[in-house]
Amino acid sequence: MTNDWRSGFLWIGNHVALDFVNTRPVIAGSPVELLPDGAALARWLAVAGLIPERRRRSVEPLWRDSPQMRQLIVFREWLREAVVEIENGRPVPSGFVKELNRHLAERPLVNEVATQASGLVLRRKFEPRDPADALGLLARLAAELITQAGSTRMRRCDACILHFLDTSRKGTRRWCSMSLCGNRVKVAAYTARKRGDPAELKSTTSSEE
């Protein structure tokens, strides 16, 4: 495990909505579902800082076999398709926008004033009773992503299927992370140069540009 993994989940997206999309990565050549049930969703929400740990402990056993997880997975794949369209310079599908607005209307969020060490803060109040409640918050995060994140900064890794928001100063990030893909690509390029393999060198060099 690298620092890109926490509690069994990937956190390389620089935006929670993209981290949600990345809960179905490809590992060792095969897609792996990191949210196989509601219990996993409860853990993911807690690690993402979207629900407190006490809430995670109370709902995790109740959500484990929830059939509502299917709705979350369907929404995630709709969001993935929208992200790919944005990355390719195309508009967000109107069908996804309609679905997004439906979830926002059906599960509106409210704010509350809370006391922290730094003083009073305004935050979202989110106490989900079941997995479907998470759709409201995830829809809000997805809406923020597609309306506020620049299309040229939302990218898919050059070496795998993971997505990220490039927050680097120069805006030249190409890989999900150095530890997951960047170093591997660089090593492959170095090996190709040593071997003098033009085809392999061309492939690895294009990923480094």
C-alpha positions as a printed NumPy array, in Angstrom:
array([[  0.   ,   0.   ,   0.   ],
       [  1.132,   3.543,  -0.692],
       [  0.07 ,   6.823,   0.866],
       [ -2.485,   7.067,  -1.936],
       [ -4.489,   4.369,  -0.137],
       [ -6.262,   4.935,   3.178],
       [ -8.417,   2.309,   4.852],
       [ -8.649,   0.351,   1.606],
       [ -9.676,   3.286,  -0.613],
       [ -7.846,   5.451,  -3.139],
       [ -7.479,   9.186,  -2.496],
       [ -5.726,  10.697,  -5.49 ],
       [ -8.536,  12.698,  -7.098],
       [ -8.065,  16.052,  -5.32 ],
       [-11.873,  16.197,  -5.228],
       [-14.158,  13.879,  -3.27 ],
       [-16.451,  13.367,  -6.267],
       [-13.495,  12.035,  -8.28 ],
       [-12.399,   9.874,  -5.357],
       [-15.921,   8.428,  -5.481],
       [-15.519,   7.682,  -9.194],
       [-12.193,   6.016,  -8.402],
       [-13.813,   3.436,  -6.109],
       [-13.742,   1.024,  -9.048],
       [-10.082,   0.948, -10.113],
       [ -8.298,  -1.632, -12.226],
       [ -5.817,  -3.639, -10.178],
       [ -3.57 ,  -6.297, -11.718],
       [ -5.492,  -5.975, -14.97 ],
       [ -8.978,  -6.465, -13.549],
       [-11.618,  -3.999, -12.268],
       [-12.057,  -4.123,  -8.491],
       [-15.171,  -2.875,  -6.706],
       [-14.142,  -1.047,  -3.536],
       [-17.782,  -0.424,  -2.557],
       [-19.223,  -3.949,  -2.643],
       [-21.853,  -3.208,   0.003],
       [-23.33 ,  -0.553,   2.274],
       [-20.835,  -1.237,   5.033],
       [-17.994,  -0.294,   2.677],
       [-19.867,   2.88 ,   1.728],
       [-20.17 ,   3.847,   5.401],
       [-16.407,   3.391,   5.827],
       [-15.679,   5.384,   2.669],
       [-17.901,   8.275,   3.815],
       [-16.121,   8.338,   7.176],
       [-12.612,   8.275,   5.715],
       [-13.654,  11.019,   3.271],
       [-14.696,  13.127,   6.259],
       [-18.324,  13.245,   5.115],
       [-19.759,  11.561,   8.215],
       [-18.347,  11.382,  11.749],
       [-16.846,   8.164,  13.024],
       [-19.665,   7.713,  15.533],
       [-22.156,   7.742,  12.658],
       [-20.087,   5.237,  10.733],
       [-20.111,   2.841,  13.681],
       [-23.89 ,   3.081,  14.058],
       [-24.845,   2.632,  10.39 ],
       [-22.186,   0.24 ,   9.105],
       [-23.869,  -2.968,  10.326],
       [-27.306,  -1.693,   9.278],
       [-26.206,  -0.838,   5.745],
       [-24.223,  -3.983,   5.035],
       [-26.874,  -5.792,   2.968],
       [-28.834,  -2.769,   1.772],
       [-30.253,  -3.124,  -1.767],
       [-30.062,   0.676,  -2.062],
       [-26.355,   0.389,  -2.869],
       [-27.361,  -0.32 ,  -6.44 ],
       [-28.558,   3.298,  -6.775],
       [-25.175,   4.584,  -5.599],
       [-23.274,   2.434,  -8.075],
       [-25.521,   3.474, -10.97 ],
       [-24.993,   7.138, -10.051],
       [-21.234,   6.619,  -9.826],
       [-21.119,   5.209, -13.352],
       [-23.234,   8.089, -14.679],
       [-20.771,  10.465, -13.041],
       [-17.824,   8.58 , -14.548],
       [-19.323,   9.005, -18.031],
       [-19.824,  12.734, -17.4  ],
       [-16.219,  13.114, -16.208],
       [-14.912,  11.355, -19.326],
       [-16.95 ,  13.698, -21.529],
       [-15.503,  16.736, -19.746],
       [-11.965,  15.367, -20.045],
       [-12.49 ,  14.934, -23.777],
       [-13.694,  18.501, -24.19 ],
       [-17.335,  17.597, -24.693],
       [-20.393,  18.917, -22.797],
       [-21.827,  17.052, -19.825],
       [-24.63 ,  14.746, -21.049],
       [-28.051,  16.344, -20.55 ],
       [-29.349,  13.068, -19.148],
       [-26.809,  13.224, -16.331],
       [-27.68 ,  16.841, -15.547],
       [-31.35 ,  15.844, -15.322],
       [-30.507,  12.94 , -13.017],
       [-28.286,  15.189, -10.922],
       [-31.033,  17.752, -10.474],
       [-33.472,  15.022,  -9.49 ],
       [-31.239,  13.845,  -6.671],
       [-30.575,  17.415,  -5.552],
       [-34.315,  18.08 ,  -5.369],
       [-35.244,  14.809,  -3.673],
       [-32.497,  14.96 ,  -1.05 ],
       [-31.722,  18.616,  -0.296],
       [-29.004,  19.376,   2.237],
       [-29.158,  21.91 ,   5.036],
       [-26.41 ,  23.861,   6.759],
       [-25.71 ,  24.315,  10.436],
       [-23.445,  26.495,  12.55 ],
       [-20.971,  24.436,  14.556],
       [-18.302,  25.246,  17.105],
       [-14.732,  24.207,  16.391],
       [-11.405,  25.038,  17.979],
       [-10.974,  27.902,  15.517],
       [-14.428,  29.299,  16.311],
       [-17.848,  29.128,  14.652],
       [-18.066,  27.53 ,  11.216],
       [-20.853,  26.938,   8.726],
       [-21.01 ,  23.343,   7.548],
       [-23.347,  20.896,   5.877],
       [-25.526,  18.871,   8.192],
       [-25.443,  15.288,   6.991],
       [-26.745,  12.405,   9.084],
       [-27.66 ,   9.66 ,   6.574],
       [-30.164,   7.043,   7.688],
       [-29.568,   4.698,   4.758],
       [-27.226,   4.455,   1.744],
       [-29.695,   6.255,  -0.525],
       [-29.398,   9.35 ,   1.661],
       [-25.771,   9.598,   0.568],
       [-27.003,  10.357,  -2.955],
       [-27.965,  13.86 ,  -1.858],
       [-24.459,  14.698,  -0.693],
       [-22.729,  12.908,  -3.563],
       [-24.968,  14.715,  -6.048],
       [-24.03 ,  18.038,  -4.429],
       [-20.323,  17.189,  -4.666],
       [-20.729,  16.084,  -8.282],
       [-22.554,  19.326,  -9.096],
       [-19.717,  21.334,  -7.566],
       [-17.185,  19.34 ,  -9.576],
       [-18.799,  19.786, -12.99 ],
       [-19.653,  23.471, -12.48 ],
       [-16.542,  24.721, -10.69 ],
       [-13.623,  22.549, -11.827],
       [-11.973,  23.697, -15.037],
       [-12.373,  21.209, -17.865],
       [ -8.668,  21.388, -18.708],
       [ -7.76 ,  20.481, -15.13 ],
       [ -9.911,  17.356, -14.938],
       [ -7.94 ,  14.442, -16.312],
       [ -7.568,  10.71 , -16.563],
       [ -4.178,   9.226, -15.701],
       [ -2.   ,   8.588, -18.749],
       [ -1.188,   5.107, -17.474],
       [ -4.408,   3.801, -15.852],
       [ -8.143,   4.535, -15.555],
       [ -8.07 ,   6.77 , -12.463],
       [ -9.29 ,  10.362, -12.645],
       [ -7.961,  13.435, -10.871],
       [ -8.212,  17.195, -10.677],
       [ -4.855,  18.757, -11.48 ],
       [ -4.214,  21.346,  -8.772],
       [ -0.518,  21.739,  -9.549],
       [  0.773,  25.249, -10.215],
       [  1.875,  24.497, -13.772],
       [ -1.108,  22.281, -14.568],
       [  1.099,  19.566, -16.051],
       [  0.206,  16.58 , -13.89 ],
       [ -0.136,  13.463, -16.08 ],
       [ -0.413,  10.55 , -13.66 ],
       [ -2.762,   9.621, -10.836],
       [  0.311,   9.643,  -8.583],
       [  4.037,   9.045,  -8.835],
       [  3.896,   6.013,  -6.568],
       [  1.066,   4.295,  -8.458],
       [  1.907,   5.066, -12.084],
       [  4.475,   7.831, -12.505],
       [  7.487,   5.862, -11.297],
       [  6.41 ,   2.79 , -13.258],
       [  6.204,   4.789, -16.495],
       [  9.575,   6.426, -15.845],
       [ 11.203,   3.065, -15.155],
       [  9.69 ,   1.655, -18.354],
       [ 11.019,   4.618, -20.33 ],
       [ 14.478,   4.196, -18.814],
       [ 14.457,   0.464, -19.613],
       [ 13.38 ,   1.175, -23.196],
       [ 16.255,   3.634, -23.629],
       [ 18.732,   1.094, -22.279],
       [ 17.39 ,  -1.579, -24.632],
       [ 17.174,   0.804, -27.576],
       [ 13.615,  -0.377, -28.276],
       [ 12.081,   2.372, -30.502],
       [  8.479,   1.119, -30.199],
       [  8.556,   0.786, -26.417],
       [ 10.43 ,   4.06 , -26.039],
       [  7.838,   5.913, -28.143],
       [  5.013,   4.485, -26.01 ],
       [  6.554,   5.348, -22.662],
       [  7.803,   8.751, -23.812],
       [  4.293,   9.775, -24.924],
       [  3.088,   9.094, -21.394],
       [  5.807,  11.338, -19.951],
       [  5.028,  14.368, -22.096]])
